[in-house]
Amino acid sequence: MLIFTIIVLTVLFVLLTISVVLYFIQDTFIFHAEKLPLDYEFSFKNEFEEINLDAEDGNTLNAVLFKANNSKGILIYFHNHSGNIEHCSNMPIDFILNKNYDILKMDYRGYGKSTGKYNEELMLSDSLLWYDYVRKNYVEDLITVYGRGIGATFATYVSSRNNPNQLVLESPLFDLFTTASFLYPYVRIKKIISNYKFDTAAYIDKVKCKIYIFHGVKDRLVHYSNGQKLYELVKEKSELFLIPEGNHYNLINDNTYLAKINKILEG
């Protein structure tokens, strides 16, 4: 009986320790940014224009814009939680340009050359600034919004507040609590990550355009049930593509994904 009690107390202590540590490092737990000095020179092989916008709180937001030779529209790309615009893309620039789409890739505040501290409310506001920037030069019928991982939340939020032609979500979060619960099933995760929600589900029903959802069945970071649950909310205006051999990082190498995304962009 004593041994059992010791084991239980040890397990509870370990879980409590994990919870406390995760609470105090939740920024690090969620955001895996790579910062860049402001004078850093990007090494993209394609020609690009570097763009800086002033955020509402005075911070600087950085992006790069690539132009196709015979542009038929633009794809706004919201990347996932790691890296920066030079190193994090699961969507090769050539792939988009070859479909005759311009592409805008931006870094969130705290990523790359973008300044500022992580703050979900401000990051959502930042995403609208980028859409407004694009809308000055493109009619909305020519705008495709694409979001990957946490970028899917920003992409959905932007689309819910505007009228782009289409929305593409790759490995999206239903919300951060749902995603994190799969990674830490025995921890009271909702209290730990209280500073962030990334509640894609709260915005997706307000999106009026067609929605395409891609998710790898072998995704160990964002379980594919996240994509399924989002699809269930908006069946009438969306399509769900589950990639049997897909994980969080390899969809761009999957023939099924390539065929579907190719059809979406050509359409």
Secondary structure in CASP SS format (residue, H / E / C, confidence):
PFRMAT SS
TARGET T0000
AUTHOR 0000-0000-0000
METHOD secondary structure of the structure
MODEL  1
M C 1.00
L H 1.00
I H 1.00
F H 1.00
T H 1.00
I H 1.00
I H 1.00
V H 1.00
L H 1.00
T H 1.00
V H 1.00
L H 1.00
F H 1.00
V H 1.00
L H 1.00
L H 1.00
T H 1.00
I H 1.00
S H 1.00
V H 1.00
V H 1.00
L H 1.00
Y H 1.00
F H 1.00
I C 1.00
Q H 1.00
D H 1.00
T H 1.00
F H 1.00
I H 1.00
F C 1.00
H E 1.00
A E 1.00
E C 1.00
K E 1.00
L C 1.00
P C 1.00
L C 1.00
D C 1.00
Y C 1.00
E C 1.00
F C 1.00
S C 1.00
F C 1.00
K C 1.00
N C 1.00
E C 1.00
F C 1.00
E E 1.00
E E 1.00
I E 1.00
N E 1.00
L E 1.00
D E 1.00
A C 1.00
E C 1.00
D C 1.00
G C 1.00
N C 1.00
T E 1.00
L E 1.00
N E 1.00
A E 1.00
V E 1.00
L E 1.00
F E 1.00
K C 1.00
A C 1.00
N C 1.00
N C 1.00
S C 1.00
K C 1.00
G C 1.00
I E 1.00
L E 1.00
I E 1.00
Y E 1.00
F E 1.00
H C 1.00
N C 1.00
H C 1.00
S E 1.00
G E 1.00
N C 1.00
I C 1.00
E C 1.00
H C 1.00
C C 1.00
S C 1.00
N C 1.00
M C 1.00
P C 1.00
I H 1.00
D H 1.00
F H 1.00
I H 1.00
L H 1.00
N C 1.00
K C 1.00
N C 1.00
Y C 1.00
D E 1.00
I E 1.00
L E 1.00
K E 1.00
M E 1.00
D C 1.00
Y C 1.00
R C 1.00
G C 1.00
Y C 1.00
G E 1.00
K C 1.00
S C 1.00
T C 1.00
G C 1.00
K C 1.00
Y C 1.00
N C 1.00
E H 1.00
E H 1.00
L H 1.00
M H 1.00
L H 1.00
S H 1.00
D H 1.00
S H 1.00
L H 1.00
L H 1.00
W H 1.00
Y H 1.00
D H 1.00
Y H 1.00
V H 1.00
R H 1.00
K C 1.00
N C 1.00
Y C 1.00
V C 1.00
E H 1.00
D H 1.00
L H 1.00
I E 1.00
T E 1.00
V E 1.00
Y E 1.00
G E 1.00
R E 1.00
G C 1.00
I C 1.00
G H 1.00
A H 1.00
T H 1.00
F H 1.00
A H 1.00
T H 1.00
Y H 1.00
V H 1.00
S H 1.00
S H 1.00
R C 1.00
N C 1.00
N C 1.00
P C 1.00
N C 1.00
Q E 1.00
L E 1.00
V E 1.00
L E 1.00
E E 1.00
S C 1.00
P C 1.00
L C 1.00
F C 1.00
D C 1.00
L H 1.00
F H 1.00
T H 1.00
T H 1.00
A H 1.00
S H 1.00
F H 1.00
L H 1.00
Y C 1.00
P C 1.00
Y C 1.00
V C 1.00
R C 1.00
I H 1.00
K H 1.00
K H 1.00
I H 1.00
I C 1.00
S C 1.00
N C 1.00
Y C 1.00
K C 1.00
F C 1.00
D C 1.00
T H 1.00
A H 1.00
A H 1.00
Y H 1.00
I H 1.00
D C 1.00
K C 1.00
V C 1.00
K C 1.00
C C 1.00
K E 1.00
I E 1.00
Y E 1.00
I E 1.00
F E 1.00
H E 1.00
G E 1.00
V C 1.00
K C 1.00
D C 1.00
R C 1.00
L C 1.00
V C 1.00
H C 1.00
Y C 1.00
S H 1.00
N H 1.00
G H 1.00
Q H 1.00
K H 1.00
L H 1.00
Y H 1.00
E H 1.00
L H 1.00
V C 1.00
K H 1.00
E H 1.00
K H 1.00
S E 1.00
E E 1.00
L E 1.00
F E 1.00
L E 1.00
I E 1.00
P C 1.00
E C 1.00
G C 1.00
N C 1.00
H C 1.00
Y C 1.00
N C 1.00
L H 1.00
I H 1.00
N H 1.00
D C 1.00
N H 1.00
T H 1.00
Y H 1.00
L H 1.00
A H 1.00
K H 1.00
I H 1.00
N H 1.00
K H 1.00
I H 1.00
L H 1.00
E H 1.00
G C 1.00
END
